[in-house]
Each structure stands twice: as C-alpha cells, then as structure tokens.
Amino acid sequence: MKQTIYIDILVGINLFINYFLLLAVSKFLSLPVKRPRLAAGAALGAAASLSILLPEVNLFLAFALKFTVSSLIILCAYPLYGLKQFLRELAAFYIMSFAFAGFMLALWYFIAPQGLIIKNSVVYFNISPLLLIVMTVACYFIIRLIHRITGRQAPEDLFCRIQIDFNGRSVSCSAKVDTGNSLTEPFSNAPVAVVCEECLSGIALRQESGKIRLVPFQAVSGGGLLPAFKPDKLTVITGKDKIEIHEVYIAVTKSKLGAFSALLNPDLLQKTSA
C-alpha cells in the first residue's frame, strides 16, 4: 500500500521537532541560546528531510548522509568553540534525537500505529498539527524534567556578559556563573573570575605594574596557580540589569572554557557597587 507524503507536513514536522531538539541540547549543555541560529539549524534539518523523497539508499550511505546533515545543523545552530565542544554538541544532539524519537514512537504506537514512514533516516508522520504540537511540547518538558532531576540543567540566569575595565581600556565577553568556582584571591579574599587569555588581548598586562597576583586552584586534572590582576571595574550584564563590581580579581587561563569565555564566582553577584 502506497503512502502519500505531504511536503508541507513533512517540512513542518521536521522544522518544529528540530527546533525543540536544538533547544533541548542548549539546556542539556548549558549553552547560551540564540533563537535565530536555532531556527536556522532547524530549517536546515527540515530542508534535509526532503531526502525521504529520494530513492532508498543503503545503510552506510544513509548514515553518512545523516552524520553530515547533523554536523551542519550543529554548526549552524551554535558557534564553533573547537573540535571537542563540537563533538559534545553533536553527541548531545543524537542523545536528544534518540530520546525524542523513542518517546514519539511509543506515544504514536498507542495512539495510531498506521501512517509511519522511515526512509533514508527521515521519519514522517501523517499527523495532525495539534497532535504534533502536544507530543513535541510534552516530550520537550519531559526531557527538561529529566535534566533537572539529574542535575544537568542550569538556570538561564547563569548566562551573562561581562565587561572588564583596566587602565583606561575595556573588553567584554560571554560568561557563566559557575557554582563550582569558589576561587578567591588569598590576601584580600576577593572573589575571582576566570577569563580566557585570548579575551584579554585588548588589555595590556605588565608584570612590573605590581598588580599581578597568583591564585591557587584545584581541578580534577590537578592543581596549580593562575596569574590574576585586579581590574578597575567588572560589570556583569544579565538582560537589562548591570552589576558593577570593584572588589574582584581576574584570573587568566590559557585553557578553553567550553562555550563561554569566562567563569564567575557566584559570590560576585552579591558584590554591587555603592
């Protein structure tokens, strides 16, 4: 029996589902969300779903096609922060896809097992828009609940931008309030923000200035010392709110910090200027 495929339903289903999958990945990995990029990635996935109309290909070619499309979706939806971060995002995308597909198929089986097509790694449901919305939103919130229970969910208000003012110059970058960062400068006990070295290229740091301190740190891979300086001012920007902090040290690291350029000590949010 031949099954009719409606292009508008095919593209609409994949656009809607891919957007929620990418949003779930953002929550799972605590990535800053840029809705236009998520929409662009979802649109790319929806366009790729048209491959269901092509002649059926062998398993290896279907896998290669799926991997290529998934990689392009991730590159479109999120900034590239290096190979390691890209692979984490890609792996999370597959985890979300498998969880989502399993939930959808199970729910669809109990509601109406007919009208399901899987071809060239593309899934098509002849489904009503209302049922699609209900199933997708339900699955999304179930995934969010699982992440919150397992501790992988981070509140959106942990994402922010910071501006560092020092010697008449200023730089800004994306940051995350890291509950695991409890670093303080040993003498003043001031909280410390860890910032990637490349983000501080616009600030001239000189050893002879007398403002360089060494901050001890301990990580899973071992401990060490990070050079740190006291800026004239650190501004934490969350939405429309700005918090100006003066009693703070900036520790400089050569290591990558994932999707962010800085990790803030949570105590910094309590340090407002008078």
C-alpha positions in Angstrom: 0.0 0.0 0.0 1.4 3.4 -1.1 1.6 6.1 1.5 1.1 9.7 0.4 3.6 12.2 1.7 2.6 15.8 2.1 5.5 18.2 1.7 4.1 20.9 4.0 3.5 18.4 6.7 7.0 16.8 6.2 8.8 20.1 6.4 6.6 21.5 9.2 7.1 18.4 11.4 10.9 18.4 11.0 11.2 22.2 11.4 9.2 22.0 14.6 10.9 19.0 16.1 14.4 20.0 15.1 14.0 23.4 16.8 12.9 21.7 20.1 15.8 19.2 19.8 18.3 22.0 19.4 16.7 23.9 22.3 17.0 20.8 24.4 20.7 20.4 23.5 21.2 24.1 24.6 19.6 23.3 28.0 21.5 20.0 28.4 24.9 21.5 27.8 24.1 24.9 29.4 24.8 26.7 26.1 23.7 30.4 25.6 20.7 30.4 23.3 20.5 32.4 20.1 17.0 31.8 18.7 17.8 32.9 15.1 20.6 30.4 14.9 18.4 27.6 16.4 15.8 28.5 13.8 18.3 28.4 11.0 19.6 25.0 12.2 16.1 23.7 12.4 15.3 25.0 8.9 18.4 23.2 7.6 17.2 19.9 9.1 13.7 20.5 7.7 15.2 21.0 4.2 17.3 17.8 4.6 14.1 15.9 5.4 13.2 16.1 1.7 15.7 13.3 1.2 12.8 11.0 2.1 11.5 11.6 -1.4 14.8 10.2 -3.0 15.2 6.5 -3.8 16.1 4.5 -0.8 19.9 4.2 -0.2 22.0 1.6 1.6 22.6 1.8 5.3 26.1 3.1 5.1 25.2 6.0 2.8 22.1 6.8 4.9 24.4 7.0 8.0 26.9 9.2 6.2 24.1 11.5 5.0 22.6 11.7 8.5 26.0 12.4 10.1 26.8 15.2 7.5 23.4 16.8 7.9 23.6 16.6 11.8 27.1 18.2 11.7 25.9 21.1 9.5 22.9 21.6 11.8 25.1 21.9 14.8 27.5 24.2 13.1 24.5 26.4 12.0 22.9 26.4 15.4 25.9 27.0 17.7 29.2 28.9 17.4 32.2 26.8 16.8 34.3 26.6 20.0 36.7 23.9 18.9 36.5 20.2 18.0 35.9 18.9 21.5 33.0 21.2 22.1 31.6 20.5 18.7 31.7 16.7 19.3 29.9 17.3 22.7 27.2 19.2 21.0 26.8 16.6 18.2 26.7 13.8 20.8 24.1 15.6 22.8 22.0 16.2 19.6 22.0 12.5 18.9 21.1 11.7 22.5 18.2 14.1 22.4 17.1 12.7 19.0 17.1 9.1 20.2 15.2 10.1 23.4 12.7 12.2 21.4 12.2 9.6 18.7 11.7 6.8 21.3 9.1 8.9 23.1 7.3 9.9 19.9 7.2 6.4 18.5 5.9 4.9 21.8 3.2 7.5 22.0 2.3 7.2 18.4 2.1 3.4 18.7 -0.6 3.7 21.4 -2.5 6.4 19.6 -2.4 5.3 15.9 0.3 2.9 14.6 -0.6 3.5 11.0 0.9 6.2 8.7 4.5 6.0 9.9 7.3 6.1 7.3 11.0 5.8 8.0 13.2 6.2 4.9 16.8 7.4 4.4 16.9 8.1 8.2 14.0 10.5 7.9 10.8 10.0 9.9 7.4 11.1 8.5 4.1 11.1 10.4 0.8 11.8 8.7 -0.2 13.6 11.9 -2.5 16.5 12.7 -0.8 19.8 13.6 -2.5 19.8 17.1 -1.3 16.3 18.0 2.2 17.2 16.7 2.4 20.2 19.0 1.1 18.3 22.0 3.5 15.4 21.5 6.5 17.7 20.9 5.9 20.0 23.8 5.2 17.1 26.1 8.4 15.4 25.1 10.5 18.6 25.5 9.3 19.2 29.0 9.8 15.6 30.0 13.5 15.9 28.8 13.8 19.2 30.7 12.5 17.4 33.8 14.9 14.6 33.5 17.8 17.0 33.1 16.7 19.0 36.1 16.5 15.8 38.2 19.9 14.6 37.1 21.5 17.9 37.8 22.4 18.7 34.2 20.1 21.6 33.9 21.3 25.1 34.6 19.1 28.2 35.0 19.2 30.7 32.2 20.2 33.4 34.6 23.6 31.8 35.0 24.4 33.1 31.5 25.6 36.7 31.2 28.2 39.0 29.6 30.9 40.8 31.4 32.9 43.9 30.7 36.4 44.3 32.2 37.8 47.9 32.6 41.5 48.2 33.3 44.0 51.1 32.7 41.6 53.0 30.5 40.7 50.1 28.3 37.8 47.6 28.3 37.0 44.2 26.9 33.8 42.2 27.0 33.0 38.5 26.6 30.3 35.9 27.4 30.4 34.4 30.8 28.7 31.8 33.0 28.2 31.9 36.8 29.9 28.7 37.8 28.7 27.2 41.1 31.9 25.2 41.1 34.1 28.3 41.0 34.9 29.3 44.6 38.2 30.9 43.9 39.3 33.8 46.0 42.4 36.0 46.0 44.5 34.7 49.0 45.3 38.1 50.6 42.1 40.1 50.1 39.7 37.1 49.9 38.1 38.8 47.0 36.2 36.5 44.6 37.9 35.6 41.4 36.6 35.4 37.8 38.5 33.1 35.4 38.8 34.5 31.9 40.4 33.1 28.8 43.6 34.8 27.9 42.6 35.5 24.3 39.7 37.6 25.5 42.0 39.9 27.3 44.1 40.8 24.3 42.8 44.3 24.4 44.2 44.9 27.9 47.9 45.5 28.4 49.0 43.5 31.4 52.5 44.2 32.7 54.3 42.3 35.4 56.0 45.5 36.6 52.7 47.1 37.4 52.6 45.2 40.7 49.0 44.2 40.1 49.7 40.6 39.2 48.9 38.0 41.9 48.9 34.2 41.9 45.7 32.4 42.7 45.9 28.7 43.6 43.3 26.5 42.1 42.3 22.8 42.3 40.7 20.8 39.4 40.0 17.2 38.6 43.2 17.1 36.4 45.3 18.6 39.2 46.1 21.9 40.8 48.2 25.0 40.0 48.5 28.7 40.1 46.7 31.2 37.8 48.1 34.8 37.3 45.4 37.3 38.3 45.0 41.1 38.4 42.6 43.5 39.9 40.6 45.4 37.3 39.4 49.0 37.8 35.8 47.6 37.4 34.0 44.4 36.4 30.5 44.8 35.0 28.2 41.8 34.9 25.4 42.2 32.4 22.3 40.0 32.8 19.5 41.1 30.5 18.8 44.7 31.3 20.5 44.6 34.7 24.1 45.6 35.3 26.1 44.9 38.4 29.3 46.9 38.8 32.0 45.2 40.9 35.2 46.6 42.2 36.4 44.1 44.7 37.3 41.3 42.3 40.3 39.7 40.7 40.5 38.4 37.1 42.5 35.1 36.8 43.9 34.5 33.3 43.8 31.0 31.8 45.1 29.6 28.6 42.6 26.8 28.7 39.3 26.8 26.8 36.2 27.2 28.9 33.7 25.5 26.5 31.0 27.7 25.1 32.0 30.6 27.4 35.0 32.9 27.7 34.7 33.4 31.5 33.6 31.5 34.6 32.4 33.7 37.5 32.4 33.0 41.2 28.7 33.1 42.4 29.8 35.5 45.2 30.4 38.2 42.6 26.6 38.6 42.1 26.4 39.8 45.7 29.1 42.4 45.1 27.4 45.5 43.9 28.9 49.0 43.8 27.6 51.6 46.1 
